[in-house]
Amino acid sequence: MTQNPSEGNLVANDGESFEPSELGTKQHWDSVYEREVQNYREIGDTGEAWFGEDAVDKMVSWTVKNVEKSHRIIDLGSGNGHLLLELASAGFLDLVGVDYSENAVTLASEVLSGTELPEGSKISYHVLDLTLDVDAKGEKSLSPEFRGTFDVAMDKGTYDAICLNPEIREGEEALRDRYFHVVGAVLKPDGQFLITSCNWTQEEIIEQAKRHGFQYHSHVKYPTIKFGGVEGQRICTVAFTKA
């Protein structure tokens, strides 16, 4: 059981039942971050943490326990950069955020410029589409600076948005398959992948990641609830190792 962000309700899905939503379009997020850039410049509001602070705290806690502070980390769909700022505060040194919205990169960069990072920490932001047509080594469309250079990849809601894209089933390969190819391509051998989702159950995420060469590592515990006689949770965070 998970929560569909487009409806705010608990849903059990078969992996193919998502209805197209504007939440899956670049136009939507360009508009959202254009507004948030303006809000930040006018009143200093950095915007919301997607899924809330609890999800961010749990992702950071998992990283502290499982990742070396010197390891290179990429945030896939970094938005306003909140997760990376929290990782920097926790002592991680080499952090990169990517988003397909230039407005999101602008917002995160401006927030970063007004933030004093701990000594030794560095964060950079780049525009990158996570549905690029790449092979297993990222040798199509993915620039060399991203190919196999990261120890850890993180996602908080980006895969959910991709799965809501109206074009998800167009073409020979689904956009979500391309997403997993990109994740695999940016990671070093034995790199780790931590993903938080509210549209997929833990079991569904594990099955999908397994099909794309990721081995289950661990998961984060969240409070469970009952809905319609079925017990589940509104969110899941799962960690994998690149096989």
TORKOL-806254 format. One record per residue (C-alpha): x, y, z; residue in one letter; chain. Coordinates in pm, 1 decimal, decimal comma. Example, Ala and Ser with C-alpha at 12.3 -4.5 7.8 and 13.67 -1.06 7.14 Angstrom:
BEGIN
<c1 1230,0 | c2 -450,0 | c3 780,0 | res A | chain A>;
<c1 1367,0 | c2 -106,0 | c3 714,0 | res S | chain A>;
END
This chain:
BEGIN
<c1 0,0 | c2 0,0 | c3 0,0 | res M | chain A>;
<c1 134,7 | c2 338,4 | c3 -96,8 | res T | chain A>;
<c1 12,1 | c2 689,1 | c3 -148,1 | res Q | chain A>;
<c1 -50,0 | c2 831,4 | c3 -492,1 | res N | chain A>;
<c1 74,4 | c2 1193,9 | c3 -479,7 | res P | chain A>;
<c1 -167,8 | c2 1294,3 | c3 -752,5 | res S | chain A>;
<c1 -467,0 | c2 1190,0 | c3 -541,7 | res E | chain A>;
<c1 -344,7 | c2 1169,8 | c3 -183,2 | res G | chain A>;
<c1 -502,4 | c2 826,5 | c3 -132,0 | res N | chain A>;
<c1 -369,2 | c2 486,2 | c3 -41,1 | res L | chain A>;
<c1 -348,2 | c2 267,5 | c3 -348,2 | res V | chain A>;
<c1 -256,4 | c2 -89,1 | c3 -427,5 | res A | chain A>;
<c1 -140,8 | c2 -115,8 | c3 -785,9 | res N | chain A>;
<c1 -32,7 | c2 -380,7 | c3 -1031,1 | res D | chain A>;
<c1 255,1 | c2 -175,7 | c3 -1168,5 | res G | chain A>;
<c1 64,9 | c2 -82,7 | c3 -1485,2 | res E | chain A>;
<c1 -237,9 | c2 102,6 | c3 -1348,5 | res S | chain A>;
<c1 -110,9 | c2 458,4 | c3 -1308,7 | res F | chain A>;
<c1 -316,9 | c2 719,0 | c3 -1485,3 | res E | chain A>;
<c1 -123,3 | c2 988,1 | c3 -1673,9 | res P | chain A>;
<c1 -73,0 | c2 1300,4 | c3 -1464,4 | res S | chain A>;
<c1 77,6 | c2 1645,1 | c3 -1506,5 | res E | chain A>;
<c1 305,8 | c2 1545,7 | c3 -1216,5 | res L | chain A>;
<c1 491,7 | c2 1337,3 | c3 -1471,4 | res G | chain A>;
<c1 562,1 | c2 1620,1 | c3 -1714,2 | res T | chain A>;
<c1 859,5 | c2 1851,3 | c3 -1737,6 | res K | chain A>;
<c1 623,9 | c2 2141,9 | c3 -1808,3 | res Q | chain A>;
<c1 462,9 | c2 2095,6 | c3 -1467,5 | res H | chain A>;
<c1 792,1 | c2 2097,2 | c3 -1277,5 | res W | chain A>;
<c1 930,8 | c2 2387,4 | c3 -1480,7 | res D | chain A>;
<c1 623,3 | c2 2583,9 | c3 -1375,5 | res S | chain A>;
<c1 649,6 | c2 2475,1 | c3 -1010,9 | res V | chain A>;
<c1 1015,4 | c2 2569,6 | c3 -981,6 | res Y | chain A>;
<c1 973,3 | c2 2893,6 | c3 -1172,6 | res E | chain A>;
<c1 726,5 | c2 2994,5 | c3 -902,1 | res R | chain A>;
<c1 952,3 | c2 2870,0 | c3 -623,8 | res E | chain A>;
<c1 1251,1 | c2 3059,7 | c3 -760,3 | res V | chain A>;
<c1 1040,9 | c2 3375,9 | c3 -747,6 | res Q | chain A>;
<c1 923,8 | c2 3295,8 | c3 -393,2 | res N | chain A>;
<c1 1279,5 | c2 3239,0 | c3 -278,8 | res Y | chain A>;
<c1 1398,0 | c2 3566,9 | c3 -427,0 | res R | chain A>;
<c1 1108,2 | c2 3759,3 | c3 -275,8 | res E | chain A>;
<c1 1066,3 | c2 3605,0 | c3 69,6 | res I | chain A>;
<c1 1345,3 | c2 3349,5 | c3 111,0 | res G | chain A>;
<c1 1111,0 | c2 3049,7 | c3 99,2 | res D | chain A>;
<c1 1308,8 | c2 2746,1 | c3 -24,1 | res T | chain A>;
<c1 998,1 | c2 2534,8 | c3 -90,7 | res G | chain A>;
<c1 874,0 | c2 2207,1 | c3 55,2 | res E | chain A>;
<c1 1066,6 | c2 1887,1 | c3 121,9 | res A | chain A>;
<c1 904,1 | c2 1625,6 | c3 -102,0 | res W | chain A>;
<c1 747,1 | c2 1355,1 | c3 123,3 | res F | chain A>;
<c1 828,1 | c2 1567,6 | c3 427,7 | res G | chain A>;
<c1 1115,5 | c2 1596,8 | c3 671,3 | res E | chain A>;
<c1 1070,6 | c2 1246,0 | c3 811,0 | res D | chain A>;
<c1 1158,7 | c2 1084,2 | c3 476,9 | res A | chain A>;
<c1 1463,3 | c2 1308,8 | c3 442,5 | res V | chain A>;
<c1 1576,7 | c2 1225,3 | c3 796,7 | res D | chain A>;
<c1 1540,7 | c2 852,6 | c3 734,3 | res K | chain A>;
<c1 1736,5 | c2 869,1 | c3 408,8 | res M | chain A>;
<c1 2013,9 | c2 1065,3 | c3 576,9 | res V | chain A>;
<c1 2019,6 | c2 823,4 | c3 872,3 | res S | chain A>;
<c1 2050,0 | c2 524,5 | c3 637,1 | res W | chain A>;
<c1 2333,7 | c2 697,3 | c3 452,6 | res T | chain A>;
<c1 2521,1 | c2 776,7 | c3 773,2 | res V | chain A>;
<c1 2506,2 | c2 409,0 | c3 870,6 | res K | chain A>;
<c1 2595,0 | c2 261,0 | c3 532,0 | res N | chain A>;
<c1 2807,4 | c2 506,8 | c3 333,7 | res V | chain A>;
<c1 3157,0 | c2 647,5 | c3 379,4 | res E | chain A>;
<c1 3163,0 | c2 1024,2 | c3 425,0 | res K | chain A>;
<c1 3406,8 | c2 1060,0 | c3 134,3 | res S | chain A>;
<c1 3189,5 | c2 867,3 | c3 -111,7 | res H | chain A>;
<c1 3049,2 | c2 1056,0 | c3 -408,7 | res R | chain A>;
<c1 2669,2 | c2 1086,2 | c3 -394,3 | res I | chain A>;
<c1 2424,3 | c2 1192,2 | c3 -665,8 | res I | chain A>;
<c1 2067,8 | c2 1304,9 | c3 -593,8 | res D | chain A>;
<c1 1845,6 | c2 1212,0 | c3 -889,0 | res L | chain A>;
<c1 1583,7 | c2 1484,3 | c3 -928,3 | res G | chain A>;
<c1 1731,6 | c2 1715,4 | c3 -666,1 | res S | chain A>;
<c1 1460,2 | c2 1982,3 | c3 -674,9 | res G | chain A>;
<c1 1542,7 | c2 2255,7 | c3 -424,5 | res N | chain A>;
<c1 1847,7 | c2 2063,3 | c3 -301,1 | res G | chain A>;
<c1 1717,0 | c2 2002,8 | c3 49,5 | res H | chain A>;
<c1 1833,9 | c2 1641,9 | c3 71,8 | res L | chain A>;
<c1 2189,6 | c2 1729,8 | c3 -30,1 | res L | chain A>;
<c1 2207,5 | c2 2012,8 | c3 222,8 | res L | chain A>;
<c1 2106,5 | c2 1769,0 | c3 495,0 | res E | chain A>;
<c1 2368,2 | c2 1519,5 | c3 377,1 | res L | chain A>;
<c1 2632,1 | c2 1793,0 | c3 385,8 | res A | chain A>;
<c1 2527,0 | c2 1879,2 | c3 741,4 | res S | chain A>;
<c1 2572,8 | c2 1510,7 | c3 828,1 | res A | chain A>;
<c1 2934,2 | c2 1527,7 | c3 708,1 | res G | chain A>;
<c1 2921,6 | c2 1400,7 | c3 350,2 | res F | chain A>;
<c1 3173,9 | c2 1575,0 | c3 131,0 | res L | chain A>;
<c1 3114,0 | c2 1515,2 | c3 -241,2 | res D | chain A>;
<c1 2753,3 | c2 1578,8 | c3 -340,5 | res L | chain A>;
<c1 2594,2 | c2 1631,0 | c3 -681,8 | res V | chain A>;
<c1 2232,8 | c2 1712,0 | c3 -766,6 | res G | chain A>;
<c1 2069,7 | c2 1668,1 | c3 -1107,5 | res V | chain A>;
<c1 1727,3 | c2 1767,9 | c3 -1232,7 | res D | chain A>;
<c1 1573,6 | c2 1798,5 | c3 -1578,9 | res Y | chain A>;
<c1 1420,8 | c2 2132,0 | c3 -1485,2 | res S | chain A>;
<c1 1658,3 | c2 2423,1 | c3 -1530,6 | res E | chain A>;
<c1 1440,2 | c2 2619,8 | c3 -1289,5 | res N | chain A>;
<c1 1498,9 | c2 2356,3 | c3 -1020,5 | res A | chain A>;
<c1 1874,9 | c2 2379,8 | c3 -1074,8 | res V | chain A>;
<c1 1849,0 | c2 2759,1 | c3 -1053,4 | res T | chain A>;
<c1 1656,8 | c2 2738,7 | c3 -724,6 | res L | chain A>;
<c1 1892,4 | c2 2483,8 | c3 -568,0 | res A | chain A>;
<c1 2197,5 | c2 2683,2 | c3 -677,9 | res S | chain A>;
<c1 2061,9 | c2 3007,2 | c3 -531,1 | res E | chain A>;
<c1 1970,9 | c2 2834,3 | c3 -203,8 | res V | chain A>;
<c1 2319,7 | c2 2685,2 | c3 -194,2 | res L | chain A>;
<c1 2483,1 | c2 3024,0 | c3 -249,5 | res S | chain A>;
<c1 2306,7 | c2 3151,6 | c3 61,7 | res G | chain A>;
<c1 2404,6 | c2 2852,0 | c3 274,2 | res T | chain A>;
<c1 2728,9 | c2 2801,0 | c3 465,7 | res E | chain A>;
<c1 2837,8 | c2 2440,5 | c3 417,4 | res L | chain A>;
<c1 3049,8 | c2 2249,7 | c3 669,5 | res P | chain A>;
<c1 3420,5 | c2 2266,3 | c3 596,0 | res E | chain A>;
<c1 3522,2 | c2 2023,6 | c3 322,3 | res G | chain A>;
<c1 3171,9 | c2 1967,3 | c3 182,8 | res S | chain A>;
<c1 3092,1 | c2 2060,7 | c3 -175,1 | res K | chain A>;
<c1 2766,1 | c2 2051,3 | c3 -370,2 | res I | chain A>;
<c1 2710,9 | c2 2111,7 | c3 -740,2 | res S | chain A>;
<c1 2393,6 | c2 2106,9 | c3 -949,1 | res Y | chain A>;
<c1 2346,9 | c2 2011,0 | c3 -1313,2 | res H | chain A>;
<c1 2065,9 | c2 1975,7 | c3 -1566,4 | res V | chain A>;
<c1 2018,3 | c2 1607,6 | c3 -1656,1 | res L | chain A>;
<c1 1723,3 | c2 1413,4 | c3 -1796,6 | res D | chain A>;
<c1 1697,3 | c2 1074,8 | c3 -1624,1 | res L | chain A>;
<c1 1509,6 | c2 920,6 | c3 -1917,0 | res T | chain A>;
<c1 1801,3 | c2 948,9 | c3 -2158,4 | res L | chain A>;
<c1 1845,2 | c2 666,5 | c3 -2406,7 | res D | chain A>;
<c1 2161,0 | c2 503,0 | c3 -2267,5 | res V | chain A>;
<c1 2313,4 | c2 157,8 | c3 -2269,5 | res D | chain A>;
<c1 2437,6 | c2 -24,0 | c3 -1960,8 | res A | chain A>;
<c1 2759,8 | c2 179,2 | c3 -1956,4 | res K | chain A>;
<c1 2589,1 | c2 510,6 | c3 -2026,7 | res G | chain A>;
<c1 2768,4 | c2 545,9 | c3 -2356,6 | res E | chain A>;
<c1 2474,1 | c2 706,1 | c3 -2533,7 | res K | chain A>;
<c1 2380,4 | c2 1062,3 | c3 -2442,9 | res S | chain A>;
<c1 2535,6 | c2 1053,0 | c3 -2094,1 | res L | chain A>;
<c1 2836,4 | c2 1281,9 | c3 -2057,5 | res S | chain A>;
<c1 3163,7 | c2 1127,0 | c3 -1928,6 | res P | chain A>;
<c1 3149,2 | c2 1320,4 | c3 -1601,1 | res E | chain A>;
<c1 2846,9 | c2 1111,1 | c3 -1500,5 | res F | chain A>;
<c1 2948,6 | c2 768,6 | c3 -1633,3 | res R | chain A>;
<c1 3030,8 | c2 533,8 | c3 -1349,2 | res G | chain A>;
<c1 3159,5 | c2 808,6 | c3 -1121,5 | res T | chain A>;
<c1 2924,1 | c2 781,3 | c3 -822,6 | res F | chain A>;
<c1 2932,0 | c2 554,7 | c3 -519,5 | res D | chain A>;
<c1 2570,3 | c2 624,5 | c3 -425,4 | res V | chain A>;
<c1 2259,3 | c2 734,5 | c3 -616,3 | res A | chain A>;
<c1 1952,3 | c2 864,7 | c3 -434,8 | res M | chain A>;
<c1 1595,5 | c2 926,0 | c3 -543,4 | res D | chain A>;
<c1 1314,6 | c2 1080,1 | c3 -340,6 | res K | chain A>;
<c1 1000,2 | c2 1082,0 | c3 -557,0 | res G | chain A>;
<c1 1160,1 | c2 1125,9 | c3 -899,3 | res T | chain A>;
<c1 1087,5 | c2 772,2 | c3 -1017,4 | res Y | chain A>;
<c1 728,2 | c2 820,8 | c3 -903,1 | res D | chain A>;
<c1 697,3 | c2 1128,8 | c3 -1124,4 | res A | chain A>;
<c1 850,5 | c2 949,9 | c3 -1423,0 | res I | chain A>;
<c1 595,3 | c2 670,7 | c3 -1387,4 | res C | chain A>;
<c1 313,8 | c2 927,1 | c3 -1412,0 | res L | chain A>;
<c1 441,6 | c2 1066,6 | c3 -1743,0 | res N | chain A>;
<c1 172,8 | c2 1045,2 | c3 -2014,4 | res P | chain A>;
<c1 439,6 | c2 911,7 | c3 -2252,8 | res E | chain A>;
<c1 537,4 | c2 624,4 | c3 -2020,9 | res I | chain A>;
<c1 429,6 | c2 352,4 | c3 -2266,9 | res R | chain A>;
<c1 520,8 | c2 521,3 | c3 -2592,0 | res E | chain A>;
<c1 804,1 | c2 375,1 | c3 -2794,8 | res G | chain A>;
<c1 982,1 | c2 44,4 | c3 -2769,6 | res E | chain A>;
<c1 1117,5 | c2 102,6 | c3 -2420,2 | res E | chain A>;
<c1 927,4 | c2 253,6 | c3 -2129,4 | res A | chain A>;
<c1 1068,9 | c2 569,8 | c3 -1976,2 | res L | chain A>;
<c1 1098,4 | c2 395,4 | c3 -1641,4 | res R | chain A>;
<c1 1328,2 | c2 133,4 | c3 -1796,5 | res D | chain A>;
<c1 1547,2 | c2 412,4 | c3 -1930,3 | res R | chain A>;
<c1 1553,0 | c2 557,9 | c3 -1580,7 | res Y | chain A>;
<c1 1699,4 | c2 238,5 | c3 -1435,1 | res F | chain A>;
<c1 1955,2 | c2 227,9 | c3 -1715,5 | res H | chain A>;
<c1 2070,8 | c2 578,4 | c3 -1622,8 | res V | chain A>;
<c1 2089,2 | c2 489,7 | c3 -1253,2 | res V | chain A>;
<c1 2304,4 | c2 189,3 | c3 -1334,5 | res G | chain A>;
<c1 2520,9 | c2 391,8 | c3 -1572,1 | res A | chain A>;
<c1 2607,2 | c2 666,1 | c3 -1321,2 | res V | chain A>;
<c1 2706,6 | c2 420,6 | c3 -1047,6 | res L | chain A>;
<c1 3044,3 | c2 260,3 | c3 -997,0 | res K | chain A>;
<c1 3059,1 | c2 -121,0 | c3 -978,2 | res P | chain A>;
<c1 2900,2 | c2 -226,8 | c3 -648,0 | res D | chain A>;
<c1 2755,0 | c2 124,2 | c3 -611,9 | res G | chain A>;
<c1 2450,0 | c2 172,8 | c3 -389,4 | res Q | chain A>;
<c1 2104,3 | c2 299,5 | c3 -486,0 | res F | chain A>;
<c1 1858,9 | c2 437,7 | c3 -227,6 | res L | chain A>;
<c1 1506,6 | c2 513,1 | c3 -347,5 | res I | chain A>;
<c1 1200,8 | c2 652,3 | c3 -169,1 | res T | chain A>;
<c1 858,6 | c2 605,6 | c3 -328,7 | res S | chain A>;
<c1 496,4 | c2 668,7 | c3 -242,8 | res C | chain A>;
<c1 350,7 | c2 514,2 | c3 -560,7 | res N | chain A>;
<c1 510,7 | c2 171,6 | c3 -538,7 | res W | chain A>;
<c1 517,3 | c2 -85,8 | c3 -261,6 | res T | chain A>;
<c1 846,9 | c2 -211,4 | c3 -127,7 | res Q | chain A>;
<c1 792,2 | c2 -544,5 | c3 -302,4 | res E | chain A>;
<c1 722,0 | c2 -374,9 | c3 -636,6 | res E | chain A>;
<c1 1032,2 | c2 -156,2 | c3 -614,1 | res I | chain A>;
<c1 1246,4 | c2 -459,5 | c3 -531,2 | res I | chain A>;
<c1 1108,5 | c2 -655,5 | c3 -826,9 | res E | chain A>;
<c1 1155,9 | c2 -368,7 | c3 -1072,7 | res Q | chain A>;
<c1 1508,5 | c2 -292,0 | c3 -954,4 | res A | chain A>;
<c1 1600,5 | c2 -660,4 | c3 -966,2 | res K | chain A>;
<c1 1502,0 | c2 -677,9 | c3 -1333,2 | res R | chain A>;
<c1 1750,7 | c2 -400,3 | c3 -1403,3 | res H | chain A>;
<c1 2050,8 | c2 -549,5 | c3 -1228,8 | res G | chain A>;
<c1 2013,4 | c2 -424,8 | c3 -871,2 | res F | chain A>;
<c1 2037,9 | c2 -649,3 | c3 -567,4 | res Q | chain A>;
<c1 1829,2 | c2 -577,4 | c3 -257,3 | res Y | chain A>;
<c1 2039,5 | c2 -447,5 | c3 30,4 | res H | chain A>;
<c1 1804,7 | c2 -321,6 | c3 300,8 | res S | chain A>;
<c1 1503,0 | c2 -102,3 | c3 366,5 | res H | chain A>;
<c1 1392,3 | c2 170,6 | c3 603,5 | res V | chain A>;
<c1 1106,8 | c2 107,0 | c3 843,7 | res K | chain A>;
<c1 804,3 | c2 336,6 | c3 849,4 | res Y | chain A>;
<c1 487,8 | c2 319,7 | c3 1061,7 | res P | chain A>;
<c1 222,3 | c2 93,0 | c3 908,1 | res T | chain A>;
<c1 -148,8 | c2 169,2 | c3 879,8 | res I | chain A>;
<c1 -460,9 | c2 -27,6 | c3 789,2 | res K | chain A>;
<c1 -685,7 | c2 69,1 | c3 498,6 | res F | chain A>;
<c1 -978,5 | c2 -143,0 | c3 380,6 | res G | chain A>;
<c1 -860,5 | c2 -428,8 | c3 598,3 | res G | chain A>;
<c1 -514,6 | c2 -428,7 | c3 438,3 | res V | chain A>;
<c1 -204,3 | c2 -328,2 | c3 630,6 | res E | chain A>;
<c1 53,3 | c2 -116,6 | c3 454,1 | res G | chain A>;
<c1 247,9 | c2 207,9 | c3 463,2 | res Q | chain A>;
<c1 226,3 | c2 539,4 | c3 282,4 | res R | chain A>;
<c1 589,6 | c2 542,8 | c3 178,4 | res I | chain A>;
<c1 881,5 | c2 306,2 | c3 130,2 | res C | chain A>;
<c1 1258,0 | c2 355,9 | c3 119,8 | res T | chain A>;
<c1 1464,1 | c2 71,1 | c3 -23,4 | res V | chain A>;
<c1 1838,8 | c2 31,0 | c3 -75,4 | res A | chain A>;
<c1 2009,8 | c2 -173,4 | c3 -346,1 | res F | chain A>;
<c1 2357,5 | c2 -265,6 | c3 -461,3 | res T | chain A>;
<c1 2448,1 | c2 -252,4 | c3 -829,3 | res K | chain A>;
<c1 2510,3 | c2 -611,7 | c3 -932,8 | res A | chain A>;
END
